[in-house]
Amino acid sequence: MPDHQDECPEVPGPKENKGCPWPDRDGDGVPDHLDQCPDVAGPASNNGCPEIKEEQVKQLNEYGKTILFNTGKYTFQKSSYEVLDNIVKIVKEYPTAKFHIAGYTDATGSDRINVPLSDNRANAVKAYLIEKGVDASRLTSKGYGSADPIASNKTVKGRELNRRVEIQLKK
């Protein structure tokens, strides 16, 4: 492009941008017009958005195991709000990542009760995240009742561990 038409004659840039380099606010090498997360650095392979690491997924699940619900209900115990806010913080750091929230119960009671209860609990976590600003299109939820226990249902501690929420990265 001739200098008289070039709006940035001192630096190279494409003709489509009047001879100026494309801006890259976050400095990740992905120009803002192609960057799905122009204010947060991330690799080009993820459209300029940060990729969630396995450690963060593990942390989400550790938090999920500590969400406490009122007995037989899908309302949160007061102590769970800090945990839920920590989950919100991590999820918001990865604006293009999608998550599945899985709810589980212990084996006390029947599937007729446990499956809807676990579904309502998973959905309560999803609703809380949405209420705190996470885009609903990034989240799914489902209850699995007493399926897939991680401990024995024959002990109090085992049943406690089986009553959990898992937050899974959707790929």
PLY file of the C-alpha trace (Angstrom):
ply
format ascii 1.0
element vertex 171
property float x
property float y
property float z
element edge 170
property int vertex1
property int vertex2
end_header
0.00 0.00 0.00
1.47 3.41 -0.92
2.42 5.61 2.07
-0.08 8.32 1.10
-2.93 5.76 1.58
-1.34 4.04 4.59
-2.73 5.28 7.91
0.25 3.70 9.74
3.24 4.18 7.38
5.82 3.53 10.17
4.66 -0.04 10.89
3.59 -2.90 8.63
-0.08 -3.78 8.51
-2.61 -5.35 6.15
-4.43 -3.41 3.45
-7.77 -4.53 5.02
-6.88 -2.46 8.11
-5.71 0.62 6.14
-2.06 -0.42 6.48
-2.19 -0.60 10.29
-1.48 -3.71 12.35
-4.55 -5.37 13.85
-4.90 -4.52 17.54
-4.23 -7.25 20.13
-5.27 -5.84 23.53
-4.28 -8.90 25.53
-0.98 -9.47 23.70
-1.62 -13.17 23.03
-0.82 -13.01 19.33
-4.48 -13.39 18.28
-5.74 -10.10 16.77
-8.81 -8.69 18.53
-11.05 -9.10 15.46
-10.38 -12.88 15.57
-10.09 -13.19 19.37
-13.18 -14.51 21.20
-11.61 -13.28 24.47
-9.81 -10.05 23.49
-9.17 -8.96 27.09
-7.78 -12.30 28.38
-4.74 -14.01 26.84
-5.20 -17.47 25.35
-3.78 -19.61 22.56
-4.87 -19.31 18.93
-5.92 -22.99 19.10
-8.68 -21.89 21.52
-9.64 -18.75 19.56
-7.60 -16.53 21.88
-9.36 -17.72 25.03
-7.61 -19.33 28.00
-7.86 -23.12 28.23
-8.97 -24.61 31.52
-6.36 -26.92 32.99
-6.93 -30.27 34.65
-5.98 -28.74 38.04
-8.87 -26.26 37.79
-11.31 -29.05 36.88
-10.09 -31.02 39.92
-10.54 -27.92 42.08
-14.09 -27.46 40.79
-14.88 -31.05 41.76
-13.33 -30.64 45.20
-15.61 -27.64 45.69
-18.55 -29.63 44.31
-18.06 -32.31 46.96
-18.38 -29.70 49.70
-21.67 -28.16 48.55
-24.13 -29.01 51.29
-27.86 -29.18 50.74
-30.57 -29.20 53.35
-31.62 -32.80 54.03
-33.97 -34.18 51.39
-34.08 -30.79 49.64
-32.25 -28.92 46.91
-31.74 -25.73 48.88
-28.20 -24.89 49.93
-26.95 -24.83 53.48
-25.55 -21.37 54.34
-21.95 -22.63 54.42
-22.18 -23.59 50.73
-22.44 -20.06 49.33
-18.71 -19.37 49.73
-17.97 -22.62 47.89
-20.44 -21.75 45.13
-18.85 -18.31 44.74
-15.43 -19.97 44.35
-16.89 -22.15 41.59
-18.32 -19.04 39.88
-14.90 -17.38 40.01
-13.14 -20.31 38.31
-15.86 -20.79 35.67
-15.77 -17.07 34.78
-11.99 -17.23 34.21
-12.67 -19.48 31.19
-15.41 -17.67 29.24
-15.70 -20.17 26.40
-15.44 -23.41 28.40
-18.62 -25.44 28.77
-19.49 -27.46 31.85
-21.84 -30.28 32.82
-23.09 -30.30 36.41
-23.85 -33.82 37.63
-25.80 -34.38 40.83
-25.59 -37.56 42.93
-27.24 -38.88 46.07
-26.44 -41.71 48.43
-28.37 -45.00 48.19
-30.77 -44.14 51.03
-34.26 -44.06 49.54
-35.49 -45.14 46.13
-34.50 -43.99 42.67
-38.02 -42.56 42.38
-36.96 -40.01 45.04
-33.20 -39.83 44.50
-33.09 -39.19 40.75
-35.37 -36.11 40.84
-33.62 -34.89 44.01
-30.18 -35.17 42.40
-31.50 -33.53 39.23
-32.93 -30.63 41.25
-29.64 -30.26 43.16
-27.56 -30.17 39.97
-30.00 -27.67 38.50
-29.81 -25.53 41.66
-26.03 -25.24 41.17
-26.57 -24.38 37.49
-29.17 -21.74 38.39
-26.82 -20.21 40.97
-24.00 -19.92 38.40
-26.37 -18.31 35.89
-27.65 -15.91 38.56
-24.02 -14.89 39.18
-23.43 -14.07 35.51
-22.32 -17.33 33.86
-23.91 -17.66 30.40
-26.59 -20.38 30.50
-25.47 -21.71 27.10
-22.22 -22.87 28.74
-23.95 -25.09 31.30
-25.91 -28.33 31.36
-27.08 -30.26 34.40
-28.50 -33.68 35.19
-29.16 -35.81 38.24
-28.00 -39.41 38.40
-29.44 -40.43 41.76
-27.36 -43.03 43.58
-25.60 -44.22 40.40
-21.81 -44.16 40.30
-21.01 -44.08 44.05
-17.47 -43.05 45.01
-17.65 -44.70 48.46
-19.59 -47.40 50.31
-23.22 -46.62 51.05
-22.95 -48.86 54.12
-21.25 -46.18 56.24
-22.25 -42.67 57.28
-19.01 -41.27 55.82
-19.50 -43.18 52.56
-23.04 -41.92 52.13
-21.81 -38.39 52.84
-19.18 -38.69 50.08
-21.74 -40.04 47.63
-23.98 -36.97 48.09
-22.09 -34.70 45.75
-22.08 -32.47 42.71
-19.49 -33.00 40.00
-18.57 -30.26 37.55
-17.27 -31.77 34.34
-15.59 -29.97 31.47
-17.48 -30.59 28.23
-15.19 -31.11 25.29
0 1
1 2
2 3
3 4
4 5
5 6
6 7
7 8
8 9
9 10
10 11
11 12
12 13
13 14
14 15
15 16
16 17
17 18
18 19
19 20
20 21
21 22
22 23
23 24
24 25
25 26
26 27
27 28
28 29
29 30
30 31
31 32
32 33
33 34
34 35
35 36
36 37
37 38
38 39
39 40
40 41
41 42
42 43
43 44
44 45
45 46
46 47
47 48
48 49
49 50
50 51
51 52
52 53
53 54
54 55
55 56
56 57
57 58
58 59
59 60
60 61
61 62
62 63
63 64
64 65
65 66
66 67
67 68
68 69
69 70
70 71
71 72
72 73
73 74
74 75
75 76
76 77
77 78
78 79
79 80
80 81
81 82
82 83
83 84
84 85
85 86
86 87
87 88
88 89
89 90
90 91
91 92
92 93
93 94
94 95
95 96
96 97
97 98
98 99
99 100
100 101
101 102
102 103
103 104
104 105
105 106
106 107
107 108
108 109
109 110
110 111
111 112
112 113
113 114
114 115
115 116
116 117
117 118
118 119
119 120
120 121
121 122
122 123
123 124
124 125
125 126
126 127
127 128
128 129
129 130
130 131
131 132
132 133
133 134
134 135
135 136
136 137
137 138
138 139
139 140
140 141
141 142
142 143
143 144
144 145
145 146
146 147
147 148
148 149
149 150
150 151
151 152
152 153
153 154
154 155
155 156
156 157
157 158
158 159
159 160
160 161
161 162
162 163
163 164
164 165
165 166
166 167
167 168
168 169
169 170
